[in-house]
Amino acid sequence: EAEFRFDQLQKHFDDLNVQYAFGSEDATSIIKKIKYDSTTNKFNGFATPLDHGVPIKEYYKTDSFDKLKLWFNSNDKSSLLNVHMIQPVQSTNQTIIRSPFLLSAYGIDNTTTANDILQRWWYIFNQCLQRNIRIIGFSTGEKITN
């Protein structure tokens, strides 16, 4: 949860011999519940906190019962699943339309701001650019409340 798979994206694009892409972001309603993942020792289902619009990876990882209790008492459960997809844009001599790539998914609440989204897109753009992937546009279906 909240992990951006940029290295896997780079390998995927290298395999496809594609350099250009379009990014999309959207959220869908989910049932609010907390689940423990014993393989990673993480709790999934809380709204993921953001740092300059970017979700903090492994934020809800702990061995402390007191910390877990604090999270349950003070943190919201996710009401939405936010998903980032990257659609390869083929060159004019390629005839096959490639499937989009799942870059990241994580739980959020309905407090996302336009600034959060713009900062996240800037982060995605720069991370892709470092891997020789050029994002030529972004889209979102999110309803911005702030």
C-alpha positions in Angstrom: 0.0 0.0 0.0 1.2 3.5 -1.0 4.2 2.1 -2.9 4.9 3.6 -6.3 6.4 1.0 -8.6 8.6 3.2 -10.7 11.4 0.6 -11.3 8.9 -2.0 -12.5 7.3 0.7 -14.7 10.7 1.4 -16.3 11.3 -2.3 -17.0 7.8 -2.6 -18.5 8.4 0.4 -20.8 11.9 -0.8 -21.7 10.4 -4.2 -22.7 7.7 -2.4 -24.8 10.2 0.0 -26.3 8.0 2.9 -25.3 9.0 6.3 -23.9 5.8 8.3 -23.8 2.8 7.8 -21.5 -0.3 9.4 -20.1 -1.0 9.3 -16.3 -4.4 8.9 -14.7 -5.6 9.0 -11.1 -9.0 8.1 -9.7 -10.6 7.0 -6.5 -13.5 4.6 -5.8 -15.5 4.0 -2.7 -14.5 1.0 -0.5 -15.8 -0.6 2.6 -14.1 0.8 5.7 -12.2 -1.9 7.5 -8.7 -2.5 8.9 -6.8 -5.6 7.9 -3.5 -6.9 9.2 -0.9 -8.2 6.8 1.3 -10.7 8.7 3.9 -11.0 5.9 4.7 -7.3 6.0 3.6 -6.5 9.6 1.4 -3.6 8.3 -2.1 -2.5 8.9 -4.1 -1.7 5.8 -7.3 0.3 5.7 -6.4 3.6 7.4 -6.3 6.8 5.3 -2.7 7.1 4.2 -1.1 10.4 5.3 0.5 12.5 2.6 3.8 14.3 2.4 3.6 17.1 -0.2 0.8 15.2 -1.9 2.7 11.9 -1.9 1.5 9.0 0.3 3.9 7.9 3.0 4.9 4.3 2.3 4.6 1.8 5.2 3.2 4.5 7.6 1.1 1.9 9.4 3.8 -0.6 10.2 4.3 -1.3 13.9 5.1 -3.8 16.6 3.5 -1.6 19.3 0.1 -2.3 20.6 -0.1 1.2 22.1 0.6 2.7 18.7 -2.0 0.6 17.0 -4.5 1.6 19.7 -3.6 5.3 19.1 -4.2 4.8 15.3 -7.6 3.3 16.0 -8.6 6.1 18.3 -7.3 9.0 16.2 -7.0 8.1 12.5 -9.7 7.7 10.0 -10.3 4.5 8.1 -10.0 4.8 4.3 -13.3 5.5 2.6 -11.7 5.6 -0.9 -9.1 3.6 -2.8 -6.9 5.9 -4.9 -5.3 4.3 -8.0 -2.6 5.6 -10.4 -2.4 4.1 -13.8 0.2 4.8 -16.6 -1.0 4.3 -20.2 1.9 3.7 -22.7 1.5 5.8 -25.8 2.8 4.0 -28.8 4.5 5.5 -31.7 2.8 5.9 -35.1 4.5 2.8 -36.5 3.1 0.6 -33.6 -0.3 -0.9 -34.1 -0.9 -2.7 -30.8 -2.5 -0.6 -28.0 -0.7 -1.6 -24.8 -2.5 -2.1 -21.5 -2.1 0.5 -18.7 0.3 -0.2 -15.9 -0.8 0.0 -12.2 1.7 2.4 -10.6 0.2 2.6 -7.1 -2.9 2.1 -5.0 -3.6 3.3 -1.4 -6.4 4.2 0.9 -7.5 7.9 1.3 -10.3 9.8 2.8 -12.2 12.7 1.2 -9.8 15.4 2.2 -7.6 15.5 -0.9 -6.9 19.0 -2.2 -6.1 20.2 -5.7 -2.6 21.1 -4.3 -2.1 17.5 -3.1 -2.9 16.2 -6.6 -0.7 18.7 -8.4 2.2 17.9 -6.1 1.7 14.1 -6.6 1.6 14.6 -10.3 4.8 16.6 -10.2 6.4 13.8 -8.2 5.2 11.1 -10.7 6.4 13.2 -13.6 9.9 13.7 -12.2 10.3 10.1 -11.1 9.3 8.9 -14.6 11.6 11.5 -16.3 14.5 10.1 -14.3 13.7 6.7 -15.8 13.4 8.1 -19.4 9.6 7.9 -19.4 8.0 11.1 -20.5 4.5 11.8 -19.1 2.7 13.9 -21.7 -0.5 14.5 -19.6 -2.5 13.6 -16.5 -6.2 13.2 -15.8 -8.3 12.6 -12.7 -11.9 11.7 -12.0 -11.6 12.8 -8.3 -14.0 15.2 -6.9 -12.0 18.0 -5.3 -13.6 19.4 -2.1 -10.8 21.8 -0.9 
